[in-house]
Amino acid sequence: MKKLYITFGVLLVLGISAGILYLTIIRPGSAELPKDVVMETAFDESYSFENMPKKARLIEFMYTNCPDVCPVTTLEMSKLRDELEEAGVFGDEIEFITITIDPRQDTKEVLKDYASLFNVDKEDDGWLFLRGSEEDTKKITDSLNFLYRDPGTGDIIHSTFTYFLDKNNNLREQFTMGSGFDKDKVYRRIMSTIN
């Protein structure tokens, strides 16, 4: 019986290790953003995923009524933006993209108000706040394996990752959202990739 427990324990550890390896090493490089998606920005412009500028980007999925991880992550990203601006790379070499997963509730006006909370008040700030059809939103989230669903309560259940892509749109790393978002780690990762 003891051998059975040991065997089970070893298999469990191997399974968990394989999962961690897949999620941190293998999976990050395998994303491909769909090129047939065009979304609307909070400032009434169009953003085409086919004609993305050659920049690294940090992609966040959120919804404005999120009670926890979304606003905390966006706040940390705004602090990160300030550091990247000081380094002279924000907007030119790295851009942020925040995409709502609740386009029905997050109208252009709602998204614009949300962006202004983080001192984004025009299109060329280097930080895009996007909304699209539910179908196009799903195409983007699926390409990064970001999962979400609305159980009917208005509180959307969703994955808790942000996604860092290099200038060729290769997924380099996933970062935890909310209080686990390590701004300093993300900064170092961005700088080591763009330099």
C-alpha positions as CSV (number, residue, x, y, z in Angstrom):
1,M,0.0,0.0,0.0
2,K,2.9,2.3,0.8
3,K,4.3,1.7,-2.7
4,L,1.0,2.7,-4.2
5,Y,1.0,6.0,-2.3
6,I,4.6,6.7,-3.3
7,T,3.8,5.9,-7.0
8,F,0.7,8.2,-6.9
9,G,2.8,11.0,-5.2
10,V,5.5,10.7,-7.9
11,L,3.0,10.7,-10.7
12,L,1.2,13.7,-9.2
13,V,4.5,15.7,-8.9
14,L,5.4,14.8,-12.5
15,G,2.0,15.8,-13.7
16,I,2.1,19.2,-11.9
17,S,5.7,19.8,-13.1
18,A,4.7,19.0,-16.7
19,G,1.7,21.4,-16.4
20,I,4.0,24.2,-15.0
21,L,6.5,23.6,-17.8
22,Y,3.8,23.8,-20.4
23,L,2.3,27.0,-19.1
24,T,5.5,28.8,-18.4
25,I,7.9,27.6,-21.2
26,I,6.1,25.9,-24.0
27,R,2.7,27.7,-24.2
28,P,4.0,31.3,-24.0
29,G,5.6,31.3,-27.5
30,S,2.7,29.7,-29.2
31,A,0.1,32.5,-29.4
32,E,-1.0,34.1,-32.7
33,L,-3.2,37.1,-32.7
34,P,-6.0,37.0,-35.3
35,K,-5.4,39.5,-38.1
36,D,-9.1,39.8,-39.1
37,V,-10.1,41.7,-36.0
38,V,-10.8,45.5,-35.9
39,M,-11.8,47.0,-32.6
40,E,-13.0,50.5,-31.5
41,T,-10.9,52.5,-29.2
42,A,-12.2,54.6,-26.3
43,F,-11.5,57.6,-28.4
44,D,-13.5,56.6,-31.4
45,E,-10.7,55.3,-33.6
46,S,-10.3,51.9,-35.2
47,Y,-7.6,49.6,-34.2
48,S,-6.7,46.8,-36.7
49,F,-4.9,43.7,-35.4
50,E,-3.7,43.2,-39.0
51,N,-1.8,46.5,-39.1
52,M,-0.3,46.5,-35.6
53,P,2.8,48.7,-35.2
54,K,6.1,46.8,-34.7
55,K,6.2,47.3,-30.9
56,A,6.3,45.1,-27.9
57,R,3.0,45.1,-26.1
58,L,1.4,44.2,-22.7
59,I,-2.2,43.0,-23.2
60,E,-4.7,43.1,-20.4
61,F,-8.3,41.8,-20.5
62,M,-10.8,43.4,-18.0
63,Y,-14.2,44.8,-17.5
64,T,-15.0,48.1,-15.9
65,N,-17.4,46.7,-13.2
66,C,-14.8,44.1,-12.0
67,P,-14.7,44.2,-8.2
68,D,-11.1,43.1,-7.7
69,V,-8.3,42.1,-10.0
70,C,-9.0,44.2,-13.0
71,P,-8.8,47.7,-11.5
72,V,-5.8,46.7,-9.3
73,T,-4.0,45.4,-12.5
74,T,-4.8,48.5,-14.5
75,L,-3.5,50.7,-11.6
76,E,-0.3,48.8,-11.4
77,M,0.0,49.1,-15.2
78,S,-0.3,52.9,-14.9
79,K,2.6,52.9,-12.4
80,L,4.6,50.7,-14.8
81,R,3.8,53.1,-17.7
82,D,5.2,56.0,-15.6
83,E,8.5,54.1,-15.2
84,L,8.6,53.1,-18.9
85,E,8.0,56.8,-19.8
86,E,11.0,57.8,-17.6
87,A,13.1,55.2,-19.4
88,G,12.0,56.8,-22.7
89,V,10.5,53.7,-24.3
90,F,6.7,53.9,-23.6
91,G,4.7,54.5,-26.7
92,D,7.7,54.1,-29.1
93,E,8.9,50.6,-28.2
94,I,6.2,49.3,-25.9
95,E,2.5,49.9,-25.9
96,F,-0.3,48.7,-23.6
97,I,-3.6,47.3,-24.8
98,T,-6.5,46.9,-22.5
99,I,-9.5,45.1,-23.9
100,T,-12.9,44.8,-22.3
101,I,-14.5,41.4,-22.1
102,D,-17.8,43.0,-21.5
103,P,-18.4,45.1,-24.6
104,R,-22.2,45.3,-24.0
105,Q,-21.8,47.2,-20.7
106,D,-18.5,48.8,-21.5
107,T,-19.6,51.3,-24.1
108,K,-17.1,53.7,-25.7
109,E,-18.1,56.3,-23.2
110,V,-17.7,54.0,-20.2
111,L,-14.3,52.8,-21.5
112,K,-13.2,56.4,-22.1
113,D,-14.1,57.3,-18.5
114,Y,-12.2,54.2,-17.2
115,A,-9.1,55.2,-19.3
116,S,-9.2,58.7,-17.8
117,L,-9.0,57.2,-14.3
118,F,-5.5,56.1,-15.3
119,N,-4.5,59.4,-17.0
120,V,-5.1,58.2,-20.5
121,D,-7.0,60.9,-22.2
122,K,-6.1,60.7,-25.9
123,E,-5.3,58.2,-28.6
124,D,-1.6,58.6,-28.9
125,D,-0.7,58.0,-25.2
126,G,0.7,54.5,-26.0
127,W,-2.1,52.8,-24.1
128,L,-5.1,51.6,-26.1
129,F,-8.5,50.8,-24.4
130,L,-10.4,48.7,-26.9
131,R,-13.8,47.2,-27.3
132,G,-15.1,45.0,-30.0
133,S,-18.0,42.6,-30.9
134,E,-18.3,39.6,-28.6
135,E,-17.1,37.4,-31.5
136,D,-14.0,39.5,-32.1
137,T,-13.3,39.7,-28.4
138,K,-13.5,35.9,-28.2
139,K,-11.1,35.6,-31.1
140,I,-8.5,37.6,-29.3
141,T,-9.0,36.0,-25.9
142,D,-8.9,32.5,-27.5
143,S,-5.6,33.3,-29.2
144,L,-4.0,33.9,-25.8
145,N,-6.0,31.2,-24.0
146,F,-7.7,33.8,-21.7
147,L,-10.9,32.2,-20.4
148,Y,-14.0,34.1,-19.3
149,R,-17.8,33.6,-18.8
150,D,-20.7,35.5,-17.4
151,P,-22.7,33.2,-15.1
152,G,-25.6,35.6,-15.3
153,T,-24.8,37.6,-12.1
154,G,-23.0,40.5,-13.9
155,D,-19.7,39.5,-12.3
156,I,-17.7,37.9,-15.1
157,I,-15.5,34.9,-14.1
158,H,-12.2,35.1,-15.9
159,S,-8.5,34.1,-16.1
160,T,-6.1,36.3,-14.2
161,F,-3.2,36.8,-16.6
162,T,-1.8,39.7,-18.6
163,Y,0.2,38.9,-21.7
164,F,3.6,40.3,-22.8
165,L,4.3,40.0,-26.5
166,D,7.5,41.0,-28.3
167,K,7.6,43.3,-31.4
168,N,6.9,40.2,-33.6
169,N,3.8,39.3,-31.5
170,N,5.5,36.3,-30.0
171,L,4.1,35.6,-26.5
172,R,7.0,36.0,-24.2
173,E,5.4,35.8,-20.7
174,Q,2.2,35.7,-18.8
175,F,1.9,37.8,-15.6
176,T,-0.5,37.4,-12.8
177,M,-3.2,40.0,-12.4
178,G,-4.3,41.8,-9.3
179,S,-2.2,42.0,-6.2
180,G,0.2,39.3,-7.7
181,F,1.1,41.7,-10.6
182,D,4.8,42.4,-9.9
183,K,5.4,45.7,-11.6
184,D,9.2,45.5,-11.1
185,K,9.4,42.0,-12.6
186,V,7.3,43.1,-15.6
187,Y,9.5,46.2,-16.1
188,R,12.6,44.1,-16.1
189,R,11.1,41.7,-18.6
190,I,10.0,44.4,-20.9
191,M,13.4,46.2,-20.8
192,S,15.3,43.0,-21.4
193,T,13.2,42.2,-24.4
194,I,13.2,45.6,-26.1
195,N,16.9,46.3,-25.5
